[in-house]
Amino acid sequence: MHEKSIDLLNTSVADELHAVHQYMYFHFHCDDQGYDLLASLFKRTAIEEMMHIELLADRILFLNGEVELATDEAVKKEHDVKKMLEIAKGMEESSAKAYNKFAMECAQNYDSATKQLFEQLVADEERHWNQYDDETENLGRFGDSYLTLQAIERSKTNAGGGAA
């Protein structure tokens, strides 16, 4: 009855799974470079994307579908923070557009509950985009000093000085 919705939901599972992998990769590299604020942002977003997968999977199972936990996109191996943020913004924008489209398709197929789920995801993806945009603006405004301050804070904390 809702085969199209199940297909759209599984497409979204793949999208979210790719986001988890990409954001955790960025988290590891930001953490390694001492950029705790950005590392934390990528990790928190990855966790939120995992929660999206759970919501999508719950809906698929409710519709008696099979959850496909596969992604065909490889992680982009980027170490430059500005490029990481641009990639993340692009991913969030693409997801928001796709989920908007999926919500409309579900409405046309008389599946209001799945439509509402996609609308909820659009709001989350737009919030993620805004967080990455804010960090891009901070990096543009303050330059490398923005990253240096994050690394200094970690060094102070690790040395026992902590934040004032």
Secondary structure by P-SEA (a helix, b strand, c coil): caaaaaaaaaaaaaaaaaaaaaaaaaaaaaaaacaaaaaaaaaaaaaaaaaaaaaaaaaaaaacbbbbccccccccccccaaaaaaaaaaaaaaaaaaaaaaaaaaaaaccaaaaaaaaaaaaaaaaaaaaaaaaaaaaaaccaaaaaaaaaaaaaaaaccccc
